[in-house]
Amino acid sequence: LEKLKNVPDKKRTARYKVAIACVFPDGRSFTVSGCCEGKIGTAPQGNGGFGYDPLFISEIGCFGNVAPELKDSVSHRGKAIKAFKNELKKYIDL
């Protein structure tokens, strides 16, 4: 935060990204990804989440302040898990 103290709000963009790969014993495979756009706050907010969550501000607010269920609905991990489940259904019966 010290290095960003003079960076204007418009330039404090940030994103979380994640990728999941699945490889079956027979060699079939697939990958999915998830991304959540946001910005870096000026001070930590809330006690929720972990890592940079108290600094990451998304469309639903600061990840340190939102309920886990709400965060999962827009987070990079939540999006990737949904995509993973949808893709996995093409390979096995769930």
Backbone as CSV, one residue per row, in Angstrom:
resi,resn,N_x,N_y,N_z,CA_x,CA_y,CA_z,C_x,C_y,C_z
1,LEU,0.814,-1.199,0.000,0.000,0.000,0.000,0.860,1.267,0.000
2,GLU,1.991,1.184,0.655,2.894,2.336,0.681,3.309,2.718,-0.737
3,LYS,3.641,1.736,-1.570,4.070,2.015,-2.946,2.922,2.518,-3.815
4,LEU,1.687,2.252,-3.415,0.515,2.664,-4.202,-0.148,3.931,-3.674
5,LYS,0.395,4.517,-2.621,-0.305,5.620,-1.958,-0.601,6.808,-2.870
6,ASN,0.204,7.056,-3.872,-0.041,8.182,-4.780,-0.637,7.759,-6.121
7,VAL,-1.011,6.496,-6.237,-1.604,6.000,-7.477,-3.093,6.338,-7.471
8,PRO,-3.581,7.011,-8.509,-5.008,7.369,-8.547,-5.907,6.134,-8.654
9,ASP,-7.123,6.287,-8.199,-8.105,5.204,-8.159,-8.251,4.501,-9.504
10,LYS,-8.267,5.252,-10.604,-8.451,4.683,-11.940,-7.317,3.747,-12.341
11,LYS,-6.159,3.892,-11.704,-5.004,3.077,-12.056,-4.720,1.984,-11.028
12,ARG,-5.639,1.757,-10.099,-5.444,0.747,-9.067,-6.155,-0.561,-9.435
13,THR,-6.248,-0.820,-10.736,-6.946,-2.015,-11.206,-6.220,-3.283,-10.756
14,ALA,-7.015,-4.319,-10.558,-6.466,-5.602,-10.117,-7.400,-6.703,-10.585
15,ARG,-6.876,-7.919,-10.577,-7.735,-9.061,-10.912,-7.183,-10.296,-10.229
16,TYR,-8.105,-11.156,-9.877,-7.765,-12.499,-9.419,-7.999,-13.429,-10.597
17,LYS,-7.077,-14.354,-10.837,-7.232,-15.343,-11.907,-6.856,-16.713,-11.354
18,VAL,-7.549,-17.732,-11.863,-7.243,-19.102,-11.471,-7.517,-20.019,-12.652
19,ALA,-6.785,-21.117,-12.715,-7.010,-22.143,-13.738,-7.078,-23.494,-13.048
20,ILE,-7.937,-24.355,-13.565,-8.082,-25.722,-13.064,-7.895,-26.667,-14.239
21,ALA,-7.071,-27.674,-14.053,-6.856,-28.690,-15.086,-7.318,-30.039,-14.558
22,CYS,-7.904,-30.816,-15.437,-8.349,-32.159,-15.086,-7.804,-33.125,-16.137
23,VAL,-7.136,-34.171,-15.672,-6.602,-35.194,-16.575,-7.114,-36.549,-16.087
24,PHE,-7.767,-37.258,-16.976,-8.294,-38.581,-16.656,-7.234,-39.644,-16.921
25,PRO,-7.354,-40.801,-16.268,-6.369,-41.872,-16.473,-6.221,-42.295,-17.940
26,ASP,-7.289,-42.127,-18.729,-7.213,-42.529,-20.141,-6.593,-41.456,-21.035
27,GLY,-6.153,-40.343,-20.446,-5.483,-39.293,-21.206,-6.363,-38.119,-21.600
28,ARG,-7.686,-38.268,-21.507,-8.558,-37.125,-21.811,-8.289,-36.032,-20.783
29,SER,-8.436,-34.798,-21.204,-8.181,-33.695,-20.280,-8.973,-32.456,-20.678
30,PHE,-9.091,-31.557,-19.738,-9.676,-30.247,-20.015,-9.180,-29.256,-18.979
31,THR,-9.281,-27.987,-19.327,-8.943,-26.913,-18.401,-10.059,-25.876,-18.412
32,VAL,-10.212,-25.204,-17.304,-11.150,-24.097,-17.175,-10.441,-22.988,-16.404
33,SER,-11.002,-21.795,-16.480,-10.412,-20.687,-15.733,-11.503,-19.769,-15.217
34,GLY,-11.111,-18.910,-14.305,-12.021,-17.914,-13.768,-11.256,-16.633,-13.498
35,CYS,-11.943,-15.509,-13.649,-11.314,-14.210,-13.448,-12.298,-13.295,-12.735
36,CYS,-11.786,-12.505,-11.835,-12.598,-11.509,-11.140,-11.863,-10.180,-11.198
37,GLU,-12.490,-9.198,-11.817,-11.895,-7.871,-11.963,-12.238,-7.004,-10.757
38,GLY,-11.323,-6.106,-10.427,-11.569,-5.189,-9.322,-10.491,-4.134,-9.246
39,LYS,-10.312,-3.629,-8.034,-9.262,-2.643,-7.804,-8.695,-2.847,-6.405
40,ILE,-7.555,-2.231,-6.170,-6.893,-2.319,-4.879,-7.322,-1.118,-4.047
41,GLY,-7.840,-1.386,-2.868,-8.267,-0.322,-1.975,-7.090,0.442,-1.397
42,THR,-7.407,1.458,-0.627,-6.359,2.280,-0.023,-6.019,1.837,1.396
43,ALA,-6.886,1.034,1.993,-6.651,0.519,3.351,-7.416,-0.793,3.499
44,PRO,-6.924,-1.720,4.315,-7.643,-2.979,4.533,-9.045,-2.731,5.085
45,GLN,-9.983,-3.583,4.648,-11.374,-3.507,5.110,-11.857,-4.884,5.509
46,GLY,-12.512,-4.986,6.645,-13.156,-6.224,7.065,-12.198,-7.268,7.581
47,ASN,-12.805,-8.342,8.058,-12.053,-9.463,8.612,-12.252,-10.751,7.835
48,GLY,-13.011,-10.690,6.758,-13.312,-11.891,5.994,-12.249,-12.215,4.975
49,GLY,-12.344,-13.432,4.453,-11.439,-13.863,3.404,-10.036,-14.109,3.920
50,PHE,-9.087,-14.071,3.002,-7.693,-14.282,3.365,-6.813,-13.612,2.314
51,GLY,-5.533,-13.585,2.553,-4.621,-12.984,1.580,-4.937,-11.525,1.340
52,TYR,-5.168,-11.178,0.088,-5.423,-9.783,-0.284,-6.909,-9.415,-0.226
53,ASP,-7.772,-10.304,0.228,-9.203,-10.020,0.241,-9.564,-8.697,0.930
54,PRO,-8.930,-8.330,2.051,-9.272,-7.047,2.671,-8.884,-5.813,1.842
55,LEU,-8.132,-6.023,0.775,-7.731,-4.914,-0.099,-8.406,-4.953,-1.460
56,PHE,-9.003,-6.083,-1.820,-9.562,-6.262,-3.162,-11.018,-5.821,-3.187
57,ILE,-11.321,-4.869,-4.060,-12.681,-4.340,-4.184,-13.233,-4.726,-5.550
58,SER,-14.327,-5.485,-5.532,-14.961,-5.946,-6.772,-16.307,-5.248,-6.944
59,GLU,-17.080,-5.735,-7.884,-18.415,-5.183,-8.147,-19.344,-5.309,-6.946
60,ILE,-19.067,-6.235,-6.032,-19.920,-6.427,-4.859,-19.343,-5.780,-3.605
61,GLY,-18.209,-5.119,-3.745,-17.567,-4.468,-2.609,-16.269,-5.159,-2.247
62,CYS,-15.744,-4.804,-1.104,-14.473,-5.352,-0.659,-14.650,-6.808,-0.230
63,PHE,-13.806,-7.683,-0.743,-13.899,-9.101,-0.409,-13.726,-9.361,1.083
64,GLY,-13.079,-8.455,1.803,-12.920,-8.614,3.245,-14.190,-8.347,4.013
65,ASN,-15.196,-7.763,3.365,-16.454,-7.394,4.022,-17.658,-8.232,3.622
66,VAL,-17.557,-9.028,2.571,-18.744,-9.726,2.068,-18.821,-11.155,2.588
67,ALA,-20.030,-11.664,2.651,-20.245,-13.046,3.093,-19.599,-14.006,2.096
68,PRO,-19.080,-15.136,2.590,-18.425,-16.096,1.699,-19.287,-16.533,0.515
69,GLU,-20.588,-16.723,0.734,-21.470,-17.175,-0.338,-21.562,-16.127,-1.447
70,LEU,-21.629,-14.859,-1.058,-21.697,-13.779,-2.047,-20.372,-13.670,-2.790
71,LYS,-19.282,-13.749,-2.061,-17.957,-13.697,-2.690,-17.808,-14.829,-3.699
72,ASP,-18.223,-16.041,-3.321,-18.104,-17.194,-4.224,-18.892,-17.005,-5.512
73,SER,-19.949,-16.212,-5.468,-20.775,-16.021,-6.663,-20.086,-15.172,-7.727
74,VAL,-19.078,-14.390,-7.349,-18.390,-13.537,-8.319,-16.882,-13.757,-8.363
75,SER,-16.355,-14.539,-7.436,-14.902,-14.699,-7.352,-14.349,-15.549,-8.488
76,HIS,-13.067,-15.423,-8.705,-12.378,-16.214,-9.722,-12.510,-17.705,-9.432
77,ARG,-12.391,-18.086,-8.178,-12.515,-19.500,-7.820,-13.947,-20.001,-8.008
78,GLY,-14.917,-19.195,-7.588,-16.312,-19.581,-7.763,-16.674,-19.776,-9.227
79,LYS,-16.216,-18.859,-10.074,-16.480,-18.976,-11.517,-15.796,-20.208,-12.101
80,ALA,-14.564,-20.467,-11.672,-13.829,-21.621,-12.207,-14.458,-22.931,-11.754
81,ILE,-14.907,-23.006,-10.511,-15.541,-24.237,-10.014,-16.843,-24.505,-10.765
82,LYS,-17.627,-23.456,-11.023,-18.853,-23.634,-11.810,-18.521,-24.139,-13.208
83,ALA,-17.520,-23.554,-13.831,-17.108,-23.984,-15.176,-16.585,-25.421,-15.143
84,PHE,-15.842,-25.754,-14.083,-15.309,-27.106,-13.936,-16.448,-28.124,-13.827
85,LYS,-17.431,-27.834,-13.013,-18.575,-28.736,-12.846,-19.308,-28.933,-14.176
86,ASN,-19.525,-27.846,-14.903,-20.214,-27.942,-16.200,-19.419,-28.755,-17.206
87,GLU,-18.112,-28.555,-17.228,-17.271,-29.300,-18.162,-17.182,-30.779,-17.761
88,LEU,-17.071,-31.031,-16.463,-16.961,-32.392,-15.965,-18.203,-33.223,-16.317
89,LYS,-19.366,-32.583,-16.351,-20.599,-33.277,-16.703,-20.526,-33.885,-18.111
90,LYS,-19.708,-33.329,-18.956,-19.549,-33.865,-20.309,-18.776,-35.194,-20.305
91,TYR,-18.052,-35.453,-19.227,-17.198,-36.629,-19.151,-17.755,-37.732,-18.259
92,ILE,-18.507,-37.358,-17.230,-19.045,-38.352,-16.289,-20.447,-37.946,-15.855
93,ASP,-21.180,-38.925,-15.326,-22.500,-38.628,-14.775,-22.345,-38.122,-13.349
94,LEU,-22.886,-36.950,-13.071,-22.857,-36.410,-11.704,-24.198,-36.561,-11.040
